[in-house]
Amino acid sequence: MASPNAAFTSSDTWNPVSPRLISARRITLGLVFILVAAGVVVLLVLPEVPRAAGWSVAGVAVISFAWLWWLIGRRVRSYGYAERDDDLLVRSGILFRRLVIVPYGRMQLVDVTAGPIDRMLGVTTVQLHTAAATTDATIPGLEPMIAAALRDRLARRGEIRGAGL
């Protein structure tokens, strides 16, 4: 009987994303947590709200923050991509694993994007679009030079194979 992970493994060389993506995602989590903490403070100072309710929300928020902090590291390490002769493989996920195979001949558009936190930490996201929305693939956390080189290689391979790039 085959391993349940057999569908997500291959002999290809997987390229990981930059570990700086962990910092970018954790900074975003911290900014969201600041808003949650402000809401908790409001709950604690309102006289109509029982103190136990405010402290319960605070406890849940702290536990959620700690769990998401840990999960971000695991999730980012699950990302990887592999370039093959005819297609690009993109994998991600821990509990719900995903493997997307995008044939170069089906690519229509390659996006490279970076938000302000990503730019500050030197990471970008490459997104591949195809005619079928379910085969779009995203590779977050690439260094800008690696993302630009990947974009150019994908565009060149797409043109060679008759894609709409």
SEVEX-711334 format. One record per residue (C-alpha): x, y, z. Coordinates in Angstrom, 3 decimals. Layout:
xx=X yy=Y zz=Z
...
***
This chain:
xx=0.000 yy=0.000 zz=0.000
xx=1.328 yy=3.425 zz=-0.959
xx=2.113 yy=6.063 zz=1.625
xx=-0.547 yy=8.786 zz=2.061
xx=2.196 yy=11.333 zz=1.325
xx=3.130 yy=9.701 zz=-1.999
xx=0.996 yy=12.180 zz=-3.943
xx=2.965 yy=15.099 zz=-2.477
xx=6.476 yy=13.790 zz=-2.964
xx=8.631 yy=13.579 zz=-6.032
xx=12.267 yy=13.126 zz=-6.846
xx=12.495 yy=16.757 zz=-7.941
xx=14.699 yy=19.270 zz=-6.175
xx=12.471 yy=21.541 zz=-4.101
xx=13.411 yy=25.187 zz=-3.687
xx=12.361 yy=26.630 zz=-0.313
xx=11.108 yy=30.164 zz=0.244
xx=13.069 yy=32.733 zz=2.236
xx=12.909 yy=32.405 zz=6.028
xx=12.358 yy=36.181 zz=6.095
xx=8.731 yy=35.410 zz=5.161
xx=8.313 yy=34.113 zz=8.723
xx=9.254 yy=37.560 zz=10.061
xx=6.908 yy=39.295 zz=7.617
xx=3.972 yy=37.106 zz=8.610
xx=4.755 yy=37.473 zz=12.322
xx=4.918 yy=41.269 zz=12.033
xx=1.474 yy=41.211 zz=10.423
xx=0.234 yy=38.965 zz=13.237
xx=1.672 yy=41.395 zz=15.782
xx=-0.123 yy=44.343 zz=14.168
xx=-3.423 yy=42.447 zz=14.266
xx=-2.753 yy=41.475 zz=17.874
xx=-2.294 yy=45.153 zz=18.798
xx=-5.833 yy=45.801 zz=17.566
xx=-7.127 yy=42.786 zz=19.502
xx=-5.304 yy=43.965 zz=22.635
xx=-6.897 yy=47.392 zz=22.275
xx=-10.311 yy=45.716 zz=22.089
xx=-9.523 yy=43.698 zz=25.222
xx=-8.509 yy=46.863 zz=27.090
xx=-11.814 yy=48.452 zz=26.095
xx=-13.654 yy=45.381 zz=27.433
xx=-11.755 yy=45.579 zz=30.711
xx=-12.504 yy=49.284 zz=31.322
xx=-16.194 yy=49.207 zz=30.390
xx=-18.190 yy=48.958 zz=33.608
xx=-21.076 yy=47.093 zz=31.909
xx=-18.824 yy=44.166 zz=30.898
xx=-17.995 yy=41.649 zz=33.637
xx=-14.264 yy=41.526 zz=34.386
xx=-14.271 yy=37.744 zz=33.970
xx=-15.447 yy=38.138 zz=30.366
xx=-12.659 yy=40.621 zz=29.596
xx=-9.986 yy=38.400 zz=31.134
xx=-11.397 yy=35.359 zz=29.307
xx=-11.137 yy=37.159 zz=25.980
xx=-7.586 yy=38.246 zz=26.900
xx=-6.610 yy=34.647 zz=27.702
xx=-8.033 yy=33.331 zz=24.443
xx=-6.238 yy=36.109 zz=22.549
xx=-2.861 yy=35.313 zz=24.129
xx=-3.228 yy=31.562 zz=23.517
xx=-4.312 yy=32.207 zz=19.908
xx=-1.379 yy=34.564 zz=19.373
xx=1.119 yy=31.995 zz=20.682
xx=-0.369 yy=29.199 zz=18.571
xx=-0.443 yy=31.327 zz=15.392
xx=3.152 yy=32.484 zz=16.043
xx=4.281 yy=28.841 zz=16.087
xx=2.052 yy=27.896 zz=13.134
xx=3.482 yy=30.648 zz=10.921
xx=6.956 yy=29.113 zz=11.156
xx=5.661 yy=25.661 zz=10.251
xx=3.475 yy=26.950 zz=7.410
xx=6.244 yy=28.989 zz=5.789
xx=8.606 yy=26.003 zz=5.895
xx=5.970 yy=23.949 zz=4.051
xx=6.223 yy=26.142 zz=0.929
xx=8.399 yy=24.975 zz=-1.925
xx=8.580 yy=24.938 zz=-5.688
xx=10.315 yy=22.845 zz=-8.315
xx=10.923 yy=23.677 zz=-11.952
xx=10.683 yy=20.740 zz=-14.329
xx=11.072 yy=20.579 zz=-18.098
xx=7.367 yy=21.006 zz=-18.881
xx=5.790 yy=22.342 zz=-15.700
xx=6.208 yy=24.047 zz=-12.357
xx=5.312 yy=22.312 zz=-9.084
xx=4.241 yy=24.369 zz=-6.062
xx=3.565 yy=22.756 zz=-2.693
xx=2.276 yy=24.139 zz=0.583
xx=0.339 yy=23.258 zz=3.700
xx=0.754 yy=21.287 zz=6.886
xx=-2.581 yy=19.770 zz=7.802
xx=-4.205 yy=20.344 zz=4.422
xx=-1.409 yy=19.808 zz=1.940
xx=-1.574 yy=21.177 zz=-1.577
xx=0.433 yy=20.399 zz=-4.680
xx=-0.231 yy=22.478 zz=-7.786
xx=1.298 yy=21.531 zz=-11.119
xx=1.218 yy=24.323 zz=-13.678
xx=2.186 yy=23.383 zz=-17.249
xx=4.247 yy=26.160 zz=-18.812
xx=2.042 yy=26.042 zz=-21.906
xx=-1.046 yy=26.932 zz=-19.816
xx=0.334 yy=30.008 zz=-18.065
xx=-1.252 yy=33.290 zz=-19.054
xx=0.245 yy=35.731 zz=-16.582
xx=3.018 yy=35.866 zz=-13.997
xx=2.620 yy=38.481 zz=-11.223
xx=5.360 yy=39.615 zz=-8.862
xx=4.037 yy=41.576 zz=-5.870
xx=5.296 yy=42.847 zz=-2.506
xx=3.477 yy=44.761 zz=0.219
xx=5.170 yy=47.302 zz=2.482
xx=6.224 yy=44.780 zz=5.147
xx=7.459 yy=42.386 zz=2.454
xx=9.510 yy=45.141 zz=0.811
xx=10.958 yy=46.158 zz=4.176
xx=12.147 yy=42.560 zz=4.729
xx=13.161 yy=41.907 zz=1.112
xx=10.596 yy=39.293 zz=0.071
xx=8.158 yy=39.121 zz=-2.839
xx=5.358 yy=36.873 zz=-4.055
xx=5.188 yy=35.270 zz=-7.490
xx=1.704 yy=34.319 zz=-8.652
xx=0.987 yy=32.296 zz=-11.771
xx=-2.366 yy=32.635 zz=-13.507
xx=-3.845 yy=30.152 zz=-15.927
xx=-7.156 yy=30.024 zz=-17.791
xx=-8.496 yy=27.686 zz=-15.087
xx=-8.734 yy=29.493 zz=-11.753
xx=-8.121 yy=26.287 zz=-9.810
xx=-4.609 yy=25.895 zz=-11.194
xx=-3.332 yy=29.313 zz=-10.153
xx=-0.250 yy=28.958 zz=-7.970
xx=1.356 yy=31.362 zz=-5.512
xx=4.937 yy=31.271 zz=-4.269
xx=5.344 yy=33.754 zz=-1.403
xx=8.587 yy=34.718 zz=0.284
xx=11.038 yy=34.831 zz=-2.598
xx=13.927 yy=37.250 zz=-2.564
xx=13.417 yy=39.963 zz=-5.230
xx=16.299 yy=38.795 zz=-7.446
xx=15.143 yy=35.170 zz=-7.286
xx=11.547 yy=36.233 zz=-8.009
xx=12.625 yy=38.319 zz=-11.020
xx=14.742 yy=35.471 zz=-12.407
xx=11.893 yy=32.980 zz=-11.868
xx=9.426 yy=35.346 zz=-13.553
xx=11.723 yy=35.673 zz=-16.579
xx=12.314 yy=31.907 zz=-16.821
xx=8.608 yy=31.172 zz=-16.569
xx=7.750 yy=33.786 zz=-19.194
xx=10.416 yy=32.422 zz=-21.541
xx=9.278 yy=28.808 zz=-21.051
xx=5.651 yy=29.840 zz=-21.486
xx=6.414 yy=31.541 zz=-24.790
xx=8.355 yy=28.530 zz=-26.029
xx=5.404 yy=26.250 zz=-25.253
xx=2.793 yy=28.554 zz=-26.781
xx=1.357 yy=30.132 zz=-23.646
xx=-0.536 yy=33.387 zz=-23.558
xx=2.276 yy=35.334 zz=-21.835
***
